[in-house]
Amino acid sequence: MKKKDIVKVFEDVGAIKKGHFKLSSGLHSDTYVQCSLIFQYPELTEKLAFELAKPFIGKKIDVVVAPAIGGIILAFALAKVLRCRAIFTEREKGKMTFRRGFSIKKGERVLVAEDVITTGGSVNEVVKAIKKFEGEVVGVASLVDRGEEKVFSQKLTSLLKLKFFSYSPDKCPLCFEQVKVISPGSRYFKR
């Protein structure tokens, strides 16, 4: 798939939103990418996962790991293409950890998957959880890279690199204009 075809998929399902958003990184932006709107269509998810998995085919990936919640479906779709396991981490008492009996065997080759990456804070937390089990992180795969400086050192492979403006809350022009902020990501979800 060409970049324009991938962008069309995002546009056709309305996955690129405009407004005032608080991102999982804590930054604010006038643009939010909601990959869940793509994931509701298995055939689109499979197509994108196949494209994203291409650089990793033949690299002996043992498991794809994603942070809950945004990366879970992508991890499953990538694992299907790469013919390996798919598991995820969750926050427990504020720390990203493996639960539900999930674990990594020492030396397993791991691909980390995330739907959208801004700074990569969640990815960094997943990498730390993997390293506790002595797994080998071979790369990070995301549908969208928002183009910010990353806090992880692993090689990032993304289908789209889209540069959207992000601001710290104290420098956000939308906050100064008193535009209501929306927190669509799972990190700030209140039960």
Buried (B, 14 or more C-beta within 10 A) or exposed (E): BEEEEBBEBBEEBEBBBEBBBBBBBBBBBBBBBBBBBBBEBEEBBEBBBBBBBEEBEEEEBBBBBBBBBBBBBBBBBBBBBBEBBBBBBBBEEEEBBBEEEBEBEEEBBBBBBBBBBBBBBBBBBBBBBBEEBEBEBBBBBBBBBBBBEBBBEBEBBBBBEBEBEBBEEEEBEBBEEEBEBEBBBBBEEEE
